[in-house]
Amino acid sequence: MSGAFRIRLMFEWGGGSLWCGNDAAIKEFDVGPVEEKLLLSDVMLERLNALSQWHDTALNWEYPPDPGPWSPDEYAKFEAEALAFLSEIQAELGPEFEIVYEPI
């Protein structure tokens, strides 16, 4: 059963990782990144920040249209960590939330 609030785990370059994914979530949390509006533990917020910083190393910041520095293995490692985090954040927020991952 899906939770009332759909939250998208979607990393954005330079910040913001959790976003509203349905009208109920927007009504409750408004627009923009919502990680600071959710009742997440400090440990989860620190882990989310670390994943976000890691994600940002995938971009060629000098010329973003060019390929980034990550190897296919680095992408696979990141995706595995993001999926593990998805399960953890879902468990922490509980059944009232449906957390979905939108990969890079």
MOPAC internal coordinates of N, CA, C and O (Angstrom, degrees):
PM7 1SCF
backbone

  N    0.0000 0     0.00 0     0.00 0    0    0    0
  C    1.4420 1     0.00 0     0.00 0    1    0    0
  C    1.5239 1   109.62 1     0.00 0    2    1    0
  O    1.2310 1   120.30 1   -46.72 1    3    2    1
  N    1.2978 1   117.04 1   133.28 1    3    2    1
  C    1.4547 1   122.16 1  -178.91 1    5    3    2
  C    1.5165 1   110.82 1   -78.22 1    6    5    3
  O    1.2310 1   121.06 1   -33.60 1    7    6    5
  N    1.3328 1   115.58 1   146.40 1    7    6    5
  C    1.4521 1   120.49 1   176.21 1    9    7    6
  C    1.5140 1   111.27 1   -74.56 1   10    9    7
  O    1.2310 1   121.33 1   -14.23 1   11   10    9
  N    1.3104 1   115.07 1   165.77 1   11   10    9
  C    1.4624 1   120.93 1   179.97 1   13   11   10
  C    1.5206 1   111.33 1   -68.45 1   14   13   11
  O    1.2310 1   120.63 1   145.40 1   15   14   13
  N    1.3353 1   116.40 1   -34.60 1   15   14   13
  C    1.4553 1   120.70 1  -176.57 1   17   15   14
  C    1.5245 1   109.91 1  -106.97 1   18   17   15
  O    1.2310 1   120.74 1   -63.27 1   19   18   17
  N    1.3074 1   116.19 1   116.73 1   19   18   17
  C    1.4638 1   120.55 1   176.78 1   21   19   18
  C    1.5215 1   107.71 1   -94.11 1   22   21   19
  O    1.2310 1   121.05 1   -55.53 1   23   22   21
  N    1.3208 1   115.60 1   124.47 1   23   22   21
  C    1.4600 1   122.84 1   179.96 1   25   23   22
  C    1.5255 1   107.97 1  -120.79 1   26   25   23
  O    1.2310 1   121.39 1   -48.61 1   27   26   25
  N    1.3170 1   114.95 1   131.39 1   27   26   25
  C    1.4678 1   121.53 1  -179.08 1   29   27   26
  C    1.5273 1   109.69 1   -97.89 1   30   29   27
  O    1.2310 1   120.83 1   -57.13 1   31   30   29
  N    1.3142 1   116.01 1   122.87 1   31   30   29
  C    1.4616 1   121.90 1   170.62 1   33   31   30
  C    1.5198 1   105.34 1   -86.66 1   34   33   31
  O    1.2310 1   121.19 1   -76.77 1   35   34   33
  N    1.3169 1   115.32 1   103.23 1   35   34   33
  C    1.4619 1   121.24 1  -172.26 1   37   35   34
  C    1.5270 1   107.03 1  -145.47 1   38   37   35
  O    1.2310 1   120.49 1   -72.10 1   39   38   37
  N    1.3102 1   116.67 1   107.90 1   39   38   37
  C    1.4575 1   121.04 1  -175.66 1   41   39   38
  C    1.5222 1   110.55 1   -76.21 1   42   41   39
  O    1.2310 1   121.11 1   -49.18 1   43   42   41
  N    1.3236 1   115.47 1   130.82 1   43   42   41
  C    1.4648 1   122.91 1   176.80 1   45   43   42
  C    1.5210 1   108.39 1  -109.79 1   46   45   43
  O    1.2310 1   120.49 1   -34.72 1   47   46   45
  N    1.3144 1   116.68 1   145.28 1   47   46   45
  C    1.4607 1   120.68 1   178.80 1   49   47   46
  C    1.5210 1   109.32 1   -61.00 1   50   49   47
  O    1.2310 1   120.39 1   -56.00 1   51   50   49
  N    1.3170 1   116.86 1   124.00 1   51   50   49
  C    1.4473 1   121.56 1   175.24 1   53   51   50
  C    1.5137 1   115.66 1    84.55 1   54   53   51
  O    1.2310 1   119.35 1  -173.68 1   55   54   53
  N    1.3072 1   118.84 1     6.32 1   55   54   53
  C    1.4612 1   119.10 1   175.16 1   57   55   54
  C    1.5063 1   114.21 1   137.34 1   58   57   55
  O    1.2310 1   121.81 1   -20.39 1   59   58   57
  N    1.3047 1   114.14 1   159.61 1   59   58   57
  C    1.4554 1   121.10 1  -177.84 1   61   59   58
  C    1.5137 1   111.26 1    81.94 1   62   61   59
  O    1.2310 1   120.68 1   -60.46 1   63   62   61
  N    1.3270 1   116.30 1   119.54 1   63   62   61
  C    1.4666 1   119.87 1  -177.37 1   65   63   62
  C    1.5166 1   113.52 1  -133.05 1   66   65   63
  O    1.2310 1   119.99 1   158.08 1   67   66   65
  N    1.3206 1   117.63 1   -21.92 1   67   66   65
  C    1.4653 1   121.37 1  -179.89 1   69   67   66
  C    1.5252 1   108.42 1  -118.63 1   70   69   67
  O    1.2310 1   121.21 1   -52.97 1   71   70   69
  N    1.3299 1   115.30 1   127.03 1   71   70   69
  C    1.4636 1   122.13 1  -172.75 1   73   71   70
  C    1.5239 1   109.49 1  -133.87 1   74   73   71
  O    1.2310 1   120.44 1   -31.22 1   75   74   73
  N    1.3097 1   116.76 1   148.78 1   75   74   73
  C    1.4660 1   120.72 1   177.21 1   77   75   74
  C    1.5206 1   109.98 1   -66.09 1   78   77   75
  O    1.2310 1   121.29 1   -38.33 1   79   78   77
  N    1.3355 1   115.13 1   141.67 1   79   78   77
  C    1.4507 1   120.16 1  -177.49 1   81   79   78
  C    1.5163 1   114.65 1  -122.78 1   82   81   79
  O    1.2310 1   120.06 1  -176.76 1   83   82   81
  N    1.3346 1   117.49 1     3.24 1   83   82   81
  C    1.4662 1   119.80 1   174.66 1   85   83   82
  C    1.5299 1   109.07 1  -154.22 1   86   85   83
  O    1.2310 1   121.23 1    -8.78 1   87   86   85
  N    1.3205 1   115.26 1   171.22 1   87   86   85
  C    1.4659 1   120.13 1  -176.76 1   89   87   86
  C    1.5251 1   112.51 1   -61.63 1   90   89   87
  O    1.2310 1   120.34 1   141.96 1   91   90   89
  N    1.3354 1   116.95 1   -38.04 1   91   90   89
  C    1.4679 1   119.88 1   179.91 1   93   91   90
  C    1.5302 1   110.80 1   -61.64 1   94   93   91
  O    1.2310 1   120.60 1   137.65 1   95   94   93
  N    1.3205 1   116.47 1   -42.35 1   95   94   93
  C    1.4660 1   120.00 1   179.41 1   97   95   94
  C    1.5244 1   111.13 1   -67.50 1   98   97   95
  O    1.2310 1   120.26 1   138.70 1   99   98   97
  N    1.3240 1   117.11 1   -41.30 1   99   98   97
  C    1.4699 1   120.26 1   178.58 1  101   99   98
  C    1.5226 1   110.51 1   -62.58 1  102  101   99
  O    1.2310 1   120.68 1   137.91 1  103  102  101
  N    1.3201 1   116.30 1   -42.09 1  103  102  101
  C    1.4673 1   120.14 1   179.72 1  105  103  102
  C    1.5332 1   110.94 1   -62.67 1  106  105  103
  O    1.2310 1   120.64 1   140.84 1  107  106  105
  N    1.3193 1   116.38 1   -39.16 1  107  106  105
  C    1.4671 1   121.06 1  -177.55 1  109  107  106
  C    1.5325 1   112.98 1   -79.64 1  110  109  107
  O    1.2310 1   120.26 1   139.78 1  111  110  109
  N    1.3417 1   117.11 1   -40.22 1  111  110  109
  C    1.4648 1   120.90 1  -169.96 1  113  111  110
  C    1.5232 1   114.61 1  -115.85 1  114  113  111
  O    1.2310 1   119.62 1   172.48 1  115  114  113
  N    1.3293 1   118.32 1    -7.52 1  115  114  113
  C    1.4584 1   124.15 1  -179.54 1  117  115  114
  C    1.5401 1   109.99 1    73.93 1  118  117  115
  O    1.2310 1   120.51 1    11.20 1  119  118  117
  N    1.3058 1   116.62 1  -168.80 1  119  118  117
  C    1.4623 1   121.64 1  -175.88 1  121  119  118
  C    1.5247 1   110.42 1   -98.29 1  122  121  119
  O    1.2310 1   120.96 1    -9.77 1  123  122  121
  N    1.3262 1   115.78 1   170.23 1  123  122  121
  C    1.4607 1   121.22 1  -177.83 1  125  123  122
  C    1.5122 1   110.35 1    88.12 1  126  125  123
  O    1.2310 1   120.72 1    -0.48 1  127  126  125
  N    1.3242 1   116.22 1   179.52 1  127  126  125
  C    1.4608 1   119.00 1   179.16 1  129  127  126
  C    1.5277 1   110.59 1   -63.73 1  130  129  127
  O    1.2310 1   120.86 1   -39.64 1  131  130  129
  N    1.3255 1   115.95 1   140.36 1  131  130  129
  C    1.4716 1   120.17 1  -172.97 1  133  131  130
  C    1.5275 1   114.11 1  -118.21 1  134  133  131
  O    1.2310 1   119.78 1  -171.21 1  135  134  133
  N    1.3213 1   118.03 1     8.79 1  135  134  133
  C    1.4633 1   118.25 1  -175.53 1  137  135  134
  C    1.5275 1   112.85 1   -58.16 1  138  137  135
  O    1.2310 1   119.69 1   147.13 1  139  138  137
  N    1.3157 1   118.19 1   -32.87 1  139  138  137
  C    1.4680 1   120.94 1   179.74 1  141  139  138
  C    1.5318 1   112.10 1   -80.10 1  142  141  139
  O    1.2310 1   120.06 1   168.83 1  143  142  141
  N    1.3228 1   117.49 1   -11.17 1  143  142  141
  C    1.4621 1   121.39 1  -179.24 1  145  143  142
  C    1.5260 1   112.48 1   -95.02 1  146  145  143
  O    1.2310 1   120.60 1   166.52 1  147  146  145
  N    1.3166 1   116.47 1   -13.48 1  147  146  145
  C    1.4640 1   121.59 1  -179.87 1  149  147  146
  C    1.5263 1   109.68 1   -90.40 1  150  149  147
  O    1.2310 1   120.73 1   -23.67 1  151  150  149
  N    1.3044 1   116.21 1   156.33 1  151  150  149
  C    1.4649 1   120.62 1   179.35 1  153  151  150
  C    1.5260 1   109.92 1   -86.45 1  154  153  151
  O    1.2310 1   121.30 1  -108.68 1  155  154  153
  N    1.3173 1   115.12 1    71.32 1  155  154  153
  C    1.4573 1   121.30 1   179.57 1  157  155  154
  C    1.5238 1   109.73 1  -100.17 1  158  157  155
  O    1.2310 1   121.05 1   -35.19 1  159  158  157
  N    1.3109 1   115.60 1   144.81 1  159  158  157
  C    1.4612 1   120.32 1   177.20 1  161  159  158
  C    1.5271 1   109.72 1   -68.04 1  162  161  159
  O    1.2310 1   121.25 1   -19.91 1  163  162  161
  N    1.3214 1   115.21 1   160.09 1  163  162  161
  C    1.4626 1   120.15 1   176.76 1  165  163  162
  C    1.5249 1   110.88 1   -59.13 1  166  165  163
  O    1.2310 1   120.48 1   142.75 1  167  166  165
  N    1.3206 1   116.68 1   -37.25 1  167  166  165
  C    1.4680 1   120.76 1   179.09 1  169  167  166
  C    1.5277 1   110.30 1   -61.11 1  170  169  167
  O    1.2310 1   120.21 1   135.19 1  171  170  169
  N    1.3287 1   117.21 1   -44.81 1  171  170  169
  C    1.4683 1   120.37 1   179.84 1  173  171  170
  C    1.5266 1   111.17 1   -66.62 1  174  173  171
  O    1.2310 1   120.22 1   139.76 1  175  174  173
  N    1.3202 1   117.18 1   -40.24 1  175  174  173
  C    1.4660 1   120.07 1   178.48 1  177  175  174
  C    1.5269 1   111.14 1   -64.53 1  178  177  175
  O    1.2310 1   120.39 1   140.66 1  179  178  177
  N    1.3284 1   116.87 1   -39.34 1  179  178  177
  C    1.4676 1   120.71 1   177.21 1  181  179  178
  C    1.5231 1   110.66 1   -65.17 1  182  181  179
  O    1.2310 1   120.61 1   138.09 1  183  182  181
  N    1.3209 1   116.44 1   -41.91 1  183  182  181
  C    1.4710 1   120.09 1   179.18 1  185  183  182
  C    1.5275 1   110.51 1   -65.40 1  186  185  183
  O    1.2310 1   120.38 1   138.06 1  187  186  185
  N    1.3232 1   116.88 1   -41.94 1  187  186  185
  C    1.4619 1   121.25 1   177.80 1  189  187  186
  C    1.5261 1   110.53 1   -61.61 1  190  189  187
  O    1.2310 1   120.32 1   137.56 1  191  190  189
  N    1.3187 1   117.00 1   -42.44 1  191  190  189
  C    1.4602 1   121.16 1   178.04 1  193  191  190
  C    1.5304 1   111.12 1   -62.77 1  194  193  191
  O    1.2310 1   120.37 1   137.79 1  195  194  193
  N    1.3231 1   116.89 1   -42.21 1  195  194  193
  C    1.4650 1   120.65 1   178.54 1  197  195  194
  C    1.5281 1   110.99 1   -63.24 1  198  197  195
  O    1.2310 1   120.22 1   137.15 1  199  198  197
  N    1.3274 1   117.19 1   -42.85 1  199  198  197
  C    1.4665 1   120.34 1   177.30 1  201  199  198
  C    1.5238 1   110.98 1   -63.52 1  202  201  199
  O    1.2310 1   120.24 1   139.67 1  203  202  201
  N    1.3098 1   117.15 1   -40.33 1  203  202  201
  C    1.4591 1   121.32 1   179.36 1  205  203  202
  C    1.5290 1   110.76 1   -63.37 1  206  205  203
  O    1.2310 1   120.63 1   136.34 1  207  206  205
  N    1.3207 1   116.40 1   -43.66 1  207  206  205
  C    1.4654 1   119.89 1   178.35 1  209  207  206
  C    1.5216 1   111.18 1   -65.12 1  210  209  207
  O    1.2310 1   120.36 1   140.36 1  211  210  209
  N    1.3135 1   116.91 1   -39.64 1  211  210  209
  C    1.4656 1   121.01 1   177.24 1  213  211  210
  C    1.5266 1   109.18 1   -63.56 1  214  213  211
  O    1.2310 1   120.11 1   133.45 1  215  214  213
  N    1.3233 1   117.40 1   -46.55 1  215  214  213
  C    1.4647 1   122.60 1   178.14 1  217  215  214
  C    1.5275 1   110.82 1   -52.40 1  218  217  215
  O    1.2310 1   120.53 1   136.98 1  219  218  217
  N    1.3339 1   116.59 1   -43.02 1  219  218  217
  C    1.4597 1   120.44 1  -175.75 1  221  219  218
  C    1.5203 1   113.26 1   -66.40 1  222  221  219
  O    1.2310 1   119.94 1   163.36 1  223  222  221
  N    1.3290 1   117.72 1   -16.64 1  223  222  221
  C    1.4666 1   119.72 1   176.64 1  225  223  222
  C    1.5236 1   112.03 1   -78.10 1  226  225  223
  O    1.2310 1   119.77 1   174.65 1  227  226  225
  N    1.3344 1   118.05 1    -5.35 1  227  226  225
  C    1.4683 1   121.70 1   178.73 1  229  227  226
  C    1.5228 1   112.34 1   -79.63 1  230  229  227
  O    1.2310 1   120.33 1   164.38 1  231  230  229
  N    1.3232 1   116.97 1   -15.62 1  231  230  229
  C    1.4607 1   121.35 1  -175.19 1  233  231  230
  C    1.5245 1   111.00 1   -93.42 1  234  233  231
  O    1.2310 1   120.81 1   -39.80 1  235  234  233
  N    1.3170 1   116.06 1   140.20 1  235  234  233
  C    1.4579 1   121.53 1   170.11 1  237  235  234
  C    1.5261 1   106.16 1   -80.85 1  238  237  235
  O    1.2310 1   120.44 1   -84.56 1  239  238  237
  N    1.3171 1   116.76 1    95.44 1  239  238  237
  C    1.4633 1   121.78 1  -173.60 1  241  239  238
  C    1.5280 1   112.28 1   -69.20 1  242  241  239
  O    1.2310 1   119.96 1   156.06 1  243  242  241
  N    1.3299 1   117.69 1   -23.94 1  243  242  241
  C    1.4653 1   119.72 1   179.03 1  245  243  242
  C    1.5210 1   111.48 1   -72.57 1  246  245  243
  O    1.2310 1   120.65 1   144.52 1  247  246  245
  N    1.3358 1   116.37 1   -35.48 1  247  246  245
  C    1.4628 1   120.71 1   177.85 1  249  247  246
  C    1.5322 1   107.76 1  -151.86 1  250  249  247
  O    1.2310 1   120.47 1   -93.84 1  251  250  249
  N    1.3351 1   116.71 1    86.16 1  251  250  249
  C    1.4673 1   121.77 1  -172.48 1  253  251  250
  C    1.5316 1   116.63 1   -53.72 1  254  253  251
  O    1.2310 1   118.16 1   150.08 1  255  254  253
  N    1.3447 1   121.10 1   -29.92 1  255  254  253
  C    1.4716 1   117.46 1   178.53 1  257  255  254
  C    1.5302 1   113.88 1   -66.02 1  258  257  255
  O    1.2310 1   120.29 1   157.44 1  259  258  257
  N    1.3384 1   117.04 1   -22.56 1  259  258  257
  C    1.4606 1   120.02 1   178.95 1  261  259  258
  C    1.5255 1   110.35 1   -75.00 1  262  261  259
  O    1.2310 1   120.57 1   -19.64 1  263  262  261
  N    1.3306 1   116.52 1   160.36 1  263  262  261
  C    1.4662 1   119.61 1   177.27 1  265  263  262
  C    1.5264 1   110.79 1   -58.76 1  266  265  263
  O    1.2310 1   121.30 1   -32.09 1  267  266  265
  N    1.3061 1   115.12 1   147.91 1  267  266  265
  C    1.4562 1   121.09 1   177.74 1  269  267  266
  C    1.5160 1   111.24 1   -81.95 1  270  269  267
  O    1.2310 1   120.44 1    -3.21 1  271  270  269
  N    1.3284 1   116.77 1   176.79 1  271  270  269
  C    1.4573 1   121.15 1  -175.22 1  273  271  270
  C    1.5283 1   115.63 1   -81.78 1  274  273  271
  O    1.2310 1   119.73 1   173.07 1  275  274  273
  N    1.3234 1   118.13 1    -6.93 1  275  274  273
  C    1.4628 1   119.56 1  -175.61 1  277  275  274
  C    1.5211 1   112.28 1   -73.99 1  278  277  275
  O    1.2310 1   121.60 1   -38.48 1  279  278  277
  N    1.3167 1   114.55 1   141.52 1  279  278  277
  C    1.4641 1   121.89 1   171.51 1  281  279  278
  C    1.5288 1   108.41 1   -83.96 1  282  281  279
  O    1.2310 1   120.20 1   -14.05 1  283  282  281
  N    1.3330 1   117.23 1   165.95 1  283  282  281
  C    1.4684 1   118.59 1   174.42 1  285  283  282
  C    1.5322 1   112.61 1   -56.75 1  286  285  283
  O    1.2310 1   120.38 1   145.16 1  287  286  285
  N    1.3294 1   116.88 1   -34.84 1  287  286  285
  C    1.4697 1   120.03 1   177.86 1  289  287  286
  C    1.5240 1   111.70 1   -64.69 1  290  289  287
  O    1.2310 1   120.51 1   141.25 1  291  290  289
  N    1.3377 1   116.64 1   -38.75 1  291  290  289
  C    1.4675 1   119.99 1   179.24 1  293  291  290
  C    1.5238 1   110.41 1   -65.81 1  294  293  291
  O    1.2310 1   120.33 1   138.47 1  295  294  293
  N    1.3399 1   116.97 1   -41.53 1  295  294  293
  C    1.4685 1   120.07 1   175.54 1  297  295  294
  C    1.5262 1   110.57 1   -59.33 1  298  297  295
  O    1.2310 1   120.51 1   135.73 1  299  298  297
  N    1.3310 1   116.63 1   -44.27 1  299  298  297
  C    1.4676 1   120.61 1  -179.19 1  301  299  298
  C    1.5297 1   111.07 1   -63.60 1  302  301  299
  O    1.2310 1   120.10 1   138.49 1  303  302  301
  N    1.3311 1   117.42 1   -41.51 1  303  302  301
  C    1.4686 1   120.85 1   177.78 1  305  303  302
  C    1.5260 1   110.68 1   -62.36 1  306  305  303
  O    1.2310 1   120.77 1   135.60 1  307  306  305
  N    1.3314 1   116.13 1   -44.40 1  307  306  305
  C    1.4590 1   119.31 1  -179.85 1  309  307  306
  C    1.5233 1   110.73 1   -62.72 1  310  309  307
  O    1.2310 1   120.40 1   134.05 1  311  310  309
  N    1.3240 1   116.85 1   -45.95 1  311  310  309
  C    1.4660 1   120.43 1  -179.43 1  313  311  310
  C    1.5215 1   111.08 1   -60.54 1  314  313  311
  O    1.2310 1   120.16 1   139.58 1  315  314  313
  N    1.3275 1   117.30 1   -40.42 1  315  314  313
  C    1.4686 1   120.72 1   178.50 1  317  315  314
  C    1.5296 1   110.70 1   -63.10 1  318  317  315
  O    1.2310 1   120.15 1   137.20 1  319  318  317
  N    1.3199 1   117.31 1   -42.80 1  319  318  317
  C    1.4682 1   120.72 1   178.47 1  321  319  318
  C    1.5219 1   111.53 1   -66.70 1  322  321  319
  O    1.2310 1   120.39 1   139.92 1  323  322  321
  N    1.3286 1   116.85 1   -40.08 1  323  322  321
  C    1.4689 1   120.25 1   178.99 1  325  323  322
  C    1.5252 1   110.63 1   -63.69 1  326  325  323
  O    1.2310 1   120.05 1   139.55 1  327  326  325
  N    1.3242 1   117.52 1   -40.45 1  327  326  325
  C    1.4649 1   120.66 1   178.91 1  329  327  326
  C    1.5292 1   111.38 1   -67.95 1  330  329  327
  O    1.2310 1   120.28 1   141.92 1  331  330  329
  N    1.3233 1   117.06 1   -38.08 1  331  330  329
  C    1.4663 1   120.09 1   175.97 1  333  331  330
  C    1.5259 1   109.96 1   -63.89 1  334  333  331
  O    1.2310 1   120.73 1   138.03 1  335  334  333
  N    1.3216 1   116.20 1   -41.97 1  335  334  333
  C    1.4626 1   120.73 1   178.25 1  337  335  334
  C    1.5223 1   110.48 1   -63.72 1  338  337  335
  O    1.2310 1   120.34 1   141.10 1  339  338  337
  N    1.3131 1   116.95 1   -38.90 1  339  338  337
  C    1.4661 1   121.57 1   178.25 1  341  339  338
  C    1.5295 1   110.31 1   -54.53 1  342  341  339
  O    1.2310 1   120.35 1   133.19 1  343  342  341
  N    1.3155 1   116.94 1   -46.81 1  343  342  341
  C    1.4690 1   120.70 1   179.18 1  345  343  342
  C    1.5236 1   111.53 1   -63.45 1  346  345  343
  O    1.2310 1   120.55 1   139.71 1  347  346  345
  N    1.3133 1   116.55 1   -40.29 1  347  346  345
  C    1.4605 1   120.66 1  -178.46 1  349  347  346
  C    1.5275 1   111.68 1   -68.31 1  350  349  347
  O    1.2310 1   120.34 1   137.17 1  351  350  349
  N    1.3191 1   116.96 1   -42.83 1  351  350  349
  C    1.4628 1   119.55 1  -178.70 1  353  351  350
  C    1.5269 1   110.20 1   -69.65 1  354  353  351
  O    1.2310 1   120.55 1   144.82 1  355  354  353
  N    1.3359 1   116.55 1   -35.18 1  355  354  353
  C    1.4623 1   119.76 1   176.45 1  357  355  354
  C    1.5241 1   110.01 1   -61.78 1  358  357  355
  O    1.2310 1   120.62 1   135.99 1  359  358  357
  N    1.3317 1   116.42 1   -44.01 1  359  358  357
  C    1.4673 1   120.58 1   179.28 1  361  359  358
  C    1.5284 1   111.11 1   -63.95 1  362  361  359
  O    1.2310 1   120.36 1   140.18 1  363  362  361
  N    1.3199 1   116.91 1   -39.82 1  363  362  361
  C    1.4685 1   119.49 1  -178.34 1  365  363  362
  C    1.5265 1   111.96 1   -69.69 1  366  365  363
  O    1.2310 1   119.86 1   139.16 1  367  366  365
  N    1.3174 1   117.87 1   -40.84 1  367  366  365
  C    1.4675 1   120.29 1  -177.66 1  369  367  366
  C    1.5232 1   112.71 1   -79.06 1  370  369  367
  O    1.2310 1   120.06 1   152.81 1  371  370  369
  N    1.3192 1   117.49 1   -27.19 1  371  370  369
  C    1.4566 1   120.65 1   175.06 1  373  371  370
  C    1.5164 1   114.81 1    89.15 1  374  373  371
  O    1.2310 1   121.11 1     2.05 1  375  374  373
  N    1.3363 1   115.48 1  -177.95 1  375  374  373
  C    1.4674 1   121.50 1  -171.08 1  377  375  374
  C    1.5248 1   114.91 1   -70.50 1  378  377  375
  O    1.2310 1   119.87 1   167.56 1  379  378  377
  N    1.3204 1   117.85 1   -12.44 1  379  378  377
  C    1.4591 1   119.86 1   177.67 1  381  379  378
  C    1.5361 1   111.24 1   -72.16 1  382  381  379
  O    1.2310 1   120.95 1   167.54 1  383  382  381
  N    1.3327 1   115.79 1   -12.46 1  383  382  381
  C    1.4580 1   122.27 1  -177.98 1  385  383  382
  C    1.5220 1   110.72 1  -116.63 1  386  385  383
  O    1.2310 1   121.23 1   -33.98 1  387  386  385
  N    1.3073 1   115.24 1   146.02 1  387  386  385
  C    1.4635 1   122.31 1   168.80 1  389  387  386
  C    1.5214 1   105.93 1  -118.90 1  390  389  387
  O    1.2310 1   120.87 1   -65.70 1  391  390  389
  N    1.3237 1   115.94 1   114.30 1  391  390  389
  C    1.4561 1   120.97 1  -178.94 1  393  391  390
  C    1.5231 1   107.80 1  -100.94 1  394  393  391
  O    1.2310 1   120.58 1   -52.57 1  395  394  393
  N    1.3160 1   116.50 1   127.43 1  395  394  393
  C    1.4628 1   121.58 1   178.87 1  397  395  394
  C    1.5247 1   108.55 1  -122.60 1  398  397  395
  O    1.2310 1   121.10 1   -37.62 1  399  398  397
  N    1.3192 1   115.51 1   142.38 1  399  398  397
  C    1.4641 1   121.05 1   179.97 1  401  399  398
  C    1.5120 1   109.49 1  -101.81 1  402  401  399
  O    1.2310 1   120.96 1   -50.30 1  403  402  401
  N    1.3216 1   115.77 1   129.70 1  403  402  401
  C    1.4586 1   122.39 1   174.48 1  405  403  402
  C    1.5229 1   106.69 1  -114.98 1  406  405  403
  O    1.2310 1   120.45 1   -79.39 1  407  406  405
  N    1.3370 1   116.74 1   100.61 1  407  406  405
  C    1.4696 1   120.84 1  -172.25 1  409  407  406
  C    1.5244 1   113.72 1   -68.92 1  410  409  407
  O    1.2310 1   122.46 1   -16.48 1  411  410  409
  N    1.3379 1   112.89 1   163.52 1  411  410  409
  C    1.4568 1   120.23 1   177.96 1  413  411  410
  C    1.5047 1   110.79 1   -75.18 1  414  413  411
  O    1.2310 1   120.10 1   180.00 1  415  414  413

